[in-house]
């Protein structure tokens, strides 16, 4: 799992690349990222499988904010990114959400 950020000098957003490694994805057929930037829709932001077995997607997020998210594996397993900028407890999920700070 890893996050990469590319800040654009002339734009009000940051290109954030979310990556779920092969070990964490297991035998996943589909992986998506869901968060407060896409209304927690588990299918709206699908990640592309890479030759390495990892999954990746790049999303444009407005600068100066924090966004909570989780990975959704095969539409039913919600996984917290332990390499995120931080984690916060979520009563609804009864667990921790990952947070990316842009």
PyMOL CGO cylinders between C-alpha atoms (Angstrom):
from pymol import cmd
from pymol.cgo import CYLINDER

trace = [
    CYLINDER, 0.00, 0.00, 0.00, 1.26, 3.44, -0.80, 0.3, 1, 1, 1, 1, 1, 1,
    CYLINDER, 1.26, 3.44, -0.80, 0.13, 6.94, -1.67, 0.3, 1, 1, 1, 1, 1, 1,
    CYLINDER, 0.13, 6.94, -1.67, 1.90, 9.18, -4.15, 0.3, 1, 1, 1, 1, 1, 1,
    CYLINDER, 1.90, 9.18, -4.15, 1.05, 12.89, -4.45, 0.3, 1, 1, 1, 1, 1, 1,
    CYLINDER, 1.05, 12.89, -4.45, 1.76, 15.16, -7.39, 0.3, 1, 1, 1, 1, 1, 1,
    CYLINDER, 1.76, 15.16, -7.39, 1.02, 18.81, -6.63, 0.3, 1, 1, 1, 1, 1, 1,
    CYLINDER, 1.02, 18.81, -6.63, 0.23, 20.96, -9.65, 0.3, 1, 1, 1, 1, 1, 1,
    CYLINDER, 0.23, 20.96, -9.65, 1.43, 24.57, -9.39, 0.3, 1, 1, 1, 1, 1, 1,
    CYLINDER, 1.43, 24.57, -9.39, -1.24, 26.02, -11.65, 0.3, 1, 1, 1, 1, 1, 1,
    CYLINDER, -1.24, 26.02, -11.65, -4.20, 23.92, -10.50, 0.3, 1, 1, 1, 1, 1, 1,
    CYLINDER, -4.20, 23.92, -10.50, -6.16, 23.88, -7.20, 0.3, 1, 1, 1, 1, 1, 1,
    CYLINDER, -6.16, 23.88, -7.20, -5.86, 20.11, -6.90, 0.3, 1, 1, 1, 1, 1, 1,
    CYLINDER, -5.86, 20.11, -6.90, -3.32, 17.36, -6.33, 0.3, 1, 1, 1, 1, 1, 1,
    CYLINDER, -3.32, 17.36, -6.33, -3.05, 14.14, -8.32, 0.3, 1, 1, 1, 1, 1, 1,
    CYLINDER, -3.05, 14.14, -8.32, -3.13, 11.38, -5.69, 0.3, 1, 1, 1, 1, 1, 1,
    CYLINDER, -3.13, 11.38, -5.69, -2.22, 7.85, -6.69, 0.3, 1, 1, 1, 1, 1, 1,
    CYLINDER, -2.22, 7.85, -6.69, -3.54, 5.13, -4.42, 0.3, 1, 1, 1, 1, 1, 1,
    CYLINDER, -3.54, 5.13, -4.42, -1.84, 1.74, -4.63, 0.3, 1, 1, 1, 1, 1, 1,
    CYLINDER, -1.84, 1.74, -4.63, -2.77, -1.56, -2.99, 0.3, 1, 1, 1, 1, 1, 1,
    CYLINDER, -2.77, -1.56, -2.99, 0.03, -4.11, -3.05, 0.3, 1, 1, 1, 1, 1, 1,
    CYLINDER, 0.03, -4.11, -3.05, -0.38, -7.70, -4.21, 0.3, 1, 1, 1, 1, 1, 1,
    CYLINDER, -0.38, -7.70, -4.21, 0.11, -9.09, -0.71, 0.3, 1, 1, 1, 1, 1, 1,
    CYLINDER, 0.11, -9.09, -0.71, -2.74, -6.98, 0.69, 0.3, 1, 1, 1, 1, 1, 1,
    CYLINDER, -2.74, -6.98, 0.69, -4.98, -7.58, -2.34, 0.3, 1, 1, 1, 1, 1, 1,
    CYLINDER, -4.98, -7.58, -2.34, -4.57, -11.37, -2.13, 0.3, 1, 1, 1, 1, 1, 1,
    CYLINDER, -4.57, -11.37, -2.13, -6.52, -13.09, -4.90, 0.3, 1, 1, 1, 1, 1, 1,
    CYLINDER, -6.52, -13.09, -4.90, -8.71, -10.06, -5.54, 0.3, 1, 1, 1, 1, 1, 1,
    CYLINDER, -8.71, -10.06, -5.54, -10.50, -9.87, -8.86, 0.3, 1, 1, 1, 1, 1, 1,
    CYLINDER, -10.50, -9.87, -8.86, -11.54, -6.24, -8.38, 0.3, 1, 1, 1, 1, 1, 1,
    CYLINDER, -11.54, -6.24, -8.38, -10.34, -3.45, -6.13, 0.3, 1, 1, 1, 1, 1, 1,
    CYLINDER, -10.34, -3.45, -6.13, -11.71, 0.08, -5.76, 0.3, 1, 1, 1, 1, 1, 1,
    CYLINDER, -11.71, 0.08, -5.76, -11.02, 3.02, -3.50, 0.3, 1, 1, 1, 1, 1, 1,
    CYLINDER, -11.02, 3.02, -3.50, -13.98, 4.52, -1.65, 0.3, 1, 1, 1, 1, 1, 1,
    CYLINDER, -13.98, 4.52, -1.65, -13.91, 7.65, 0.43, 0.3, 1, 1, 1, 1, 1, 1,
    CYLINDER, -13.91, 7.65, 0.43, -15.50, 10.95, 1.24, 0.3, 1, 1, 1, 1, 1, 1,
    CYLINDER, -15.50, 10.95, 1.24, -14.26, 12.22, -2.15, 0.3, 1, 1, 1, 1, 1, 1,
    CYLINDER, -14.26, 12.22, -2.15, -16.65, 9.85, -3.99, 0.3, 1, 1, 1, 1, 1, 1,
    CYLINDER, -16.65, 9.85, -3.99, -19.52, 9.53, -1.47, 0.3, 1, 1, 1, 1, 1, 1,
    CYLINDER, -19.52, 9.53, -1.47, -18.07, 6.20, -0.22, 0.3, 1, 1, 1, 1, 1, 1,
    CYLINDER, -18.07, 6.20, -0.22, -19.19, 4.43, -3.40, 0.3, 1, 1, 1, 1, 1, 1,
    CYLINDER, -19.19, 4.43, -3.40, -17.40, 1.10, -3.45, 0.3, 1, 1, 1, 1, 1, 1,
    CYLINDER, -17.40, 1.10, -3.45, -17.54, 0.81, -7.24, 0.3, 1, 1, 1, 1, 1, 1,
    CYLINDER, -17.54, 0.81, -7.24, -17.19, 4.40, -8.45, 0.3, 1, 1, 1, 1, 1, 1,
    CYLINDER, -17.19, 4.40, -8.45, -13.37, 4.53, -8.45, 0.3, 1, 1, 1, 1, 1, 1,
    CYLINDER, -13.37, 4.53, -8.45, -12.07, 1.17, -9.66, 0.3, 1, 1, 1, 1, 1, 1,
    CYLINDER, -12.07, 1.17, -9.66, -8.35, 0.47, -9.47, 0.3, 1, 1, 1, 1, 1, 1,
    CYLINDER, -8.35, 0.47, -9.47, -6.41, -0.99, -12.39, 0.3, 1, 1, 1, 1, 1, 1,
    CYLINDER, -6.41, -0.99, -12.39, -4.55, -4.28, -11.91, 0.3, 1, 1, 1, 1, 1, 1,
    CYLINDER, -4.55, -4.28, -11.91, -0.83, -3.97, -12.62, 0.3, 1, 1, 1, 1, 1, 1,
    CYLINDER, -0.83, -3.97, -12.62, 1.50, -6.67, -13.95, 0.3, 1, 1, 1, 1, 1, 1,
    CYLINDER, 1.50, -6.67, -13.95, 3.08, -6.86, -10.49, 0.3, 1, 1, 1, 1, 1, 1,
    CYLINDER, 3.08, -6.86, -10.49, -0.27, -7.92, -9.01, 0.3, 1, 1, 1, 1, 1, 1,
    CYLINDER, -0.27, -7.92, -9.01, -0.73, -4.53, -7.33, 0.3, 1, 1, 1, 1, 1, 1,
    CYLINDER, -0.73, -4.53, -7.33, -3.77, -2.32, -8.00, 0.3, 1, 1, 1, 1, 1, 1,
    CYLINDER, -3.77, -2.32, -8.00, -3.55, 1.43, -8.67, 0.3, 1, 1, 1, 1, 1, 1,
    CYLINDER, -3.55, 1.43, -8.67, -5.70, 4.48, -9.45, 0.3, 1, 1, 1, 1, 1, 1,
    CYLINDER, -5.70, 4.48, -9.45, -5.04, 8.23, -9.64, 0.3, 1, 1, 1, 1, 1, 1,
    CYLINDER, -5.04, 8.23, -9.64, -7.63, 10.73, -8.40, 0.3, 1, 1, 1, 1, 1, 1,
    CYLINDER, -7.63, 10.73, -8.40, -7.65, 14.55, -8.49, 0.3, 1, 1, 1, 1, 1, 1,
    CYLINDER, -7.65, 14.55, -8.49, -8.28, 15.93, -4.99, 0.3, 1, 1, 1, 1, 1, 1,
    CYLINDER, -8.28, 15.93, -4.99, -8.59, 19.58, -3.95, 0.3, 1, 1, 1, 1, 1, 1,
    CYLINDER, -8.59, 19.58, -3.95, -5.57, 20.90, -2.07, 0.3, 1, 1, 1, 1, 1, 1,
    CYLINDER, -5.57, 20.90, -2.07, -5.73, 21.94, 1.57, 0.3, 1, 1, 1, 1, 1, 1,
    CYLINDER, -5.73, 21.94, 1.57, -8.02, 19.17, 2.74, 0.3, 1, 1, 1, 1, 1, 1,
    CYLINDER, -8.02, 19.17, 2.74, -7.98, 15.75, 4.39, 0.3, 1, 1, 1, 1, 1, 1,
    CYLINDER, -7.98, 15.75, 4.39, -9.86, 12.85, 2.83, 0.3, 1, 1, 1, 1, 1, 1,
    CYLINDER, -9.86, 12.85, 2.83, -10.88, 9.60, 4.50, 0.3, 1, 1, 1, 1, 1, 1,
    CYLINDER, -10.88, 9.60, 4.50, -10.85, 6.42, 2.43, 0.3, 1, 1, 1, 1, 1, 1,
    CYLINDER, -10.85, 6.42, 2.43, -10.64, 2.62, 2.36, 0.3, 1, 1, 1, 1, 1, 1,
    CYLINDER, -10.64, 2.62, 2.36, -9.92, 0.02, -0.29, 0.3, 1, 1, 1, 1, 1, 1,
    CYLINDER, -9.92, 0.02, -0.29, -12.82, -2.23, -1.31, 0.3, 1, 1, 1, 1, 1, 1,
    CYLINDER, -12.82, -2.23, -1.31, -11.78, -5.72, -2.40, 0.3, 1, 1, 1, 1, 1, 1,
    CYLINDER, -11.78, -5.72, -2.40, -14.22, -7.71, -4.55, 0.3, 1, 1, 1, 1, 1, 1,
    CYLINDER, -14.22, -7.71, -4.55, -17.07, -5.44, -3.47, 0.3, 1, 1, 1, 1, 1, 1,
    CYLINDER, -17.07, -5.44, -3.47, -17.24, -6.72, 0.11, 0.3, 1, 1, 1, 1, 1, 1,
    CYLINDER, -17.24, -6.72, 0.11, -13.94, -6.51, 2.02, 0.3, 1, 1, 1, 1, 1, 1,
    CYLINDER, -13.94, -6.51, 2.02, -13.12, -3.00, 3.23, 0.3, 1, 1, 1, 1, 1, 1,
    CYLINDER, -13.12, -3.00, 3.23, -9.41, -2.58, 4.01, 0.3, 1, 1, 1, 1, 1, 1,
    CYLINDER, -9.41, -2.58, 4.01, -7.68, 0.33, 5.77, 0.3, 1, 1, 1, 1, 1, 1,
    CYLINDER, -7.68, 0.33, 5.77, -4.46, 1.58, 4.19, 0.3, 1, 1, 1, 1, 1, 1,
    CYLINDER, -4.46, 1.58, 4.19, -1.91, 1.36, 7.02, 0.3, 1, 1, 1, 1, 1, 1,
    CYLINDER, -1.91, 1.36, 7.02, 0.59, 3.45, 5.00, 0.3, 1, 1, 1, 1, 1, 1,
    CYLINDER, 0.59, 3.45, 5.00, -1.77, 6.44, 4.81, 0.3, 1, 1, 1, 1, 1, 1,
    CYLINDER, -1.77, 6.44, 4.81, -0.85, 9.83, 6.25, 0.3, 1, 1, 1, 1, 1, 1,
    CYLINDER, -0.85, 9.83, 6.25, -2.91, 8.88, 9.32, 0.3, 1, 1, 1, 1, 1, 1,
    CYLINDER, -2.91, 8.88, 9.32, -5.91, 6.85, 10.46, 0.3, 1, 1, 1, 1, 1, 1,
    CYLINDER, -5.91, 6.85, 10.46, -9.07, 7.98, 12.26, 0.3, 1, 1, 1, 1, 1, 1,
    CYLINDER, -9.07, 7.98, 12.26, -11.69, 5.93, 14.08, 0.3, 1, 1, 1, 1, 1, 1,
    CYLINDER, -11.69, 5.93, 14.08, -15.07, 5.74, 12.35, 0.3, 1, 1, 1, 1, 1, 1,
    CYLINDER, -15.07, 5.74, 12.35, -18.16, 4.82, 14.40, 0.3, 1, 1, 1, 1, 1, 1,
    CYLINDER, -18.16, 4.82, 14.40, -20.11, 3.81, 11.29, 0.3, 1, 1, 1, 1, 1, 1,
    CYLINDER, -20.11, 3.81, 11.29, -17.48, 1.31, 10.16, 0.3, 1, 1, 1, 1, 1, 1,
    CYLINDER, -17.48, 1.31, 10.16, -16.54, 0.40, 13.72, 0.3, 1, 1, 1, 1, 1, 1,
    CYLINDER, -16.54, 0.40, 13.72, -12.89, 0.62, 12.74, 0.3, 1, 1, 1, 1, 1, 1,
    CYLINDER, -12.89, 0.62, 12.74, -10.31, 2.94, 11.32, 0.3, 1, 1, 1, 1, 1, 1,
    CYLINDER, -10.31, 2.94, 11.32, -10.40, 4.83, 8.04, 0.3, 1, 1, 1, 1, 1, 1,
    CYLINDER, -10.40, 4.83, 8.04, -7.22, 5.86, 6.29, 0.3, 1, 1, 1, 1, 1, 1,
    CYLINDER, -7.22, 5.86, 6.29, -6.63, 9.58, 5.73, 0.3, 1, 1, 1, 1, 1, 1,
    CYLINDER, -6.63, 9.58, 5.73, -4.72, 11.31, 2.94, 0.3, 1, 1, 1, 1, 1, 1,
    CYLINDER, -4.72, 11.31, 2.94, -3.71, 14.92, 3.58, 0.3, 1, 1, 1, 1, 1, 1,
    CYLINDER, -3.71, 14.92, 3.58, -3.38, 17.13, 0.51, 0.3, 1, 1, 1, 1, 1, 1,
]
cmd.load_cgo(trace, "trace")
